[in-house]
Amino acid sequence: MVRESQLSVWIEQMAAHFVPEGIPLIGGRILAYLLVCDPVERTAAELSEELEASSGSISTNVRLLMNLGVVTKTTRRGRQAAEYKLNEQGWHDMVNRRLRALAQTRELTSSGLRLLSGDPQRALRLRAIDELYGWLAAELPGVWERRPAPPK
């Protein structure tokens, strides 16, 4: 059985991992907690209690995670509070959007290179970045195609 103190440390590590992705620490905590909680659904009040966070912070960050598509909200007849759970398909979709954004960055760097075609010295740094994004744009679609099948 997993010790709760070890799980708390892991949740903090996961939360910190998502900060550079633009997800605040509390949003990362919610995301990590919803990955491992049992039962899989939690109300805002339960999240607030479990993660020792204010209800306002929970509300703001759950909304952010819902907008990203990685958390869903459900309501049940007879239950007043909405419940939130991880959206596994939404996670796959988020990763796919980020991969497509890399390809779009390549389109932008290539466009910049065309603008600077007569000035190779000015284009030097941009060319290096364009080559990196070109490599990513060529390699990542194949990686994505070999991924495990998303949940149904």
C-alpha positions as CSV (number, residue, x, y, z in Angstrom):
1,M,0.0,0.0,0.0
2,V,1.3,3.4,-0.9
3,R,2.0,5.7,2.0
4,E,0.1,8.9,1.9
5,S,3.2,11.0,2.7
6,Q,5.0,9.5,-0.3
7,L,2.0,10.1,-2.5
8,S,1.9,13.8,-1.3
9,V,5.6,14.2,-2.3
10,W,4.8,12.7,-5.7
11,I,1.8,15.0,-6.2
12,E,4.1,18.0,-5.4
13,Q,6.7,16.7,-7.9
14,M,4.0,16.4,-10.6
15,A,2.6,19.8,-9.8
16,A,6.0,21.4,-10.2
17,H,6.6,19.6,-13.5
18,F,3.6,21.3,-15.0
19,V,4.5,24.9,-13.9
20,P,6.7,25.5,-17.0
21,E,3.7,24.3,-19.1
22,G,1.7,27.3,-17.7
23,I,-0.3,25.3,-15.1
24,P,-0.1,26.9,-11.7
25,L,1.1,24.7,-8.8
26,I,-2.4,24.2,-7.4
27,G,-3.6,23.2,-10.9
28,G,-0.8,20.6,-11.1
29,R,-1.8,19.3,-7.7
30,I,-5.4,18.9,-8.8
31,L,-4.2,17.1,-12.0
32,A,-1.9,14.8,-10.1
33,Y,-4.4,14.1,-7.4
34,L,-7.1,13.2,-10.0
35,L,-4.7,10.8,-11.6
36,V,-4.5,8.7,-8.5
37,C,-7.5,9.3,-6.3
38,D,-10.1,6.6,-5.5
39,P,-12.9,7.0,-6.2
40,V,-12.0,8.8,-9.5
41,E,-14.5,11.7,-9.0
42,R,-14.0,14.5,-6.5
43,T,-16.1,17.5,-5.6
44,A,-14.5,21.0,-5.2
45,A,-14.9,20.7,-1.5
46,E,-13.1,17.3,-1.4
47,L,-10.3,18.7,-3.6
48,S,-10.0,21.7,-1.3
49,E,-9.8,19.5,1.8
50,E,-7.4,16.9,0.3
51,L,-5.0,19.4,-1.2
52,E,-5.4,22.0,1.6
53,A,-6.2,24.8,-0.8
54,S,-8.9,27.5,-0.7
55,S,-12.2,26.9,-2.5
56,G,-11.5,29.9,-4.8
57,S,-8.1,28.5,-5.8
58,I,-9.7,25.1,-6.5
59,S,-12.5,26.7,-8.5
60,T,-10.1,28.8,-10.6
61,N,-7.7,26.0,-11.4
62,V,-10.4,23.4,-12.1
63,R,-11.8,25.8,-14.6
64,L,-8.3,26.1,-16.2
65,L,-8.0,22.4,-16.4
66,M,-11.4,22.0,-17.9
67,N,-10.5,24.6,-20.5
68,L,-7.4,22.6,-21.3
69,G,-9.7,19.5,-21.7
70,V,-7.9,17.4,-19.1
71,V,-10.7,17.6,-16.4
72,T,-14.4,17.1,-16.8
73,K,-17.3,18.1,-14.7
74,T,-20.3,15.9,-14.0
75,T,-23.4,16.4,-12.0
76,R,-25.7,13.7,-10.6
77,R,-29.4,13.9,-9.8
78,G,-29.8,14.0,-6.1
79,R,-26.3,15.3,-5.5
80,Q,-25.9,19.0,-5.1
81,A,-22.1,19.4,-5.7
82,A,-20.5,18.8,-9.1
83,E,-17.8,16.2,-9.4
84,Y,-14.6,16.5,-11.3
85,K,-12.5,13.8,-12.8
86,L,-9.5,13.3,-15.1
87,N,-10.4,13.2,-18.8
88,E,-7.9,10.7,-20.3
89,Q,-9.0,11.4,-23.9
90,G,-8.6,15.1,-23.1
91,W,-5.0,14.4,-22.0
92,H,-4.2,12.8,-25.4
93,D,-5.9,15.7,-27.2
94,M,-3.8,18.2,-25.2
95,V,-0.6,16.4,-26.1
96,N,-1.6,16.3,-29.8
97,R,-2.4,20.0,-29.8
98,R,1.1,20.7,-28.4
99,L,2.7,18.6,-31.1
100,R,0.7,20.4,-33.8
101,A,1.9,23.7,-32.3
102,L,5.5,22.6,-32.9
103,A,4.7,22.1,-36.6
104,Q,3.1,25.5,-36.7
105,T,6.2,27.0,-35.2
106,R,8.2,25.5,-38.0
107,E,5.8,27.2,-40.5
108,L,6.6,30.5,-38.7
109,T,10.4,30.0,-38.7
110,S,10.3,29.1,-42.4
111,S,8.3,32.2,-43.2
112,G,10.9,34.3,-41.4
113,L,13.7,32.7,-43.3
114,R,11.9,33.5,-46.6
115,L,11.7,37.1,-45.5
116,L,15.4,37.1,-44.7
117,S,16.5,35.2,-47.8
118,G,18.7,38.1,-49.0
119,D,20.4,38.5,-45.6
120,P,21.9,35.2,-44.6
121,Q,23.8,36.7,-41.6
122,R,20.6,38.0,-40.0
123,A,18.9,34.6,-40.7
124,L,21.7,32.6,-39.0
125,R,20.0,32.2,-35.6
126,L,16.6,31.7,-37.1
127,R,18.0,29.0,-39.4
128,A,19.2,27.0,-36.4
129,I,15.8,27.2,-34.8
130,D,14.1,26.4,-38.0
131,E,16.2,23.2,-38.4
132,L,15.3,22.1,-34.9
133,Y,11.6,22.6,-35.6
134,G,11.9,21.0,-39.0
135,W,13.4,17.9,-37.4
136,L,10.6,17.9,-34.7
137,A,7.9,18.3,-37.4
138,A,9.3,15.4,-39.3
139,E,9.8,13.0,-36.4
140,L,6.9,13.6,-34.0
141,P,4.0,12.6,-36.3
142,G,5.5,9.1,-36.5
143,V,6.0,9.0,-32.7
144,W,2.4,10.1,-32.2
145,E,1.2,7.3,-34.6
146,R,3.0,4.7,-32.5
147,R,1.5,5.8,-29.2
148,P,-0.7,3.6,-27.1
149,A,-4.3,3.7,-28.2
150,P,-6.3,6.4,-26.3
151,P,-9.0,5.3,-23.9
152,K,-12.5,4.9,-25.2
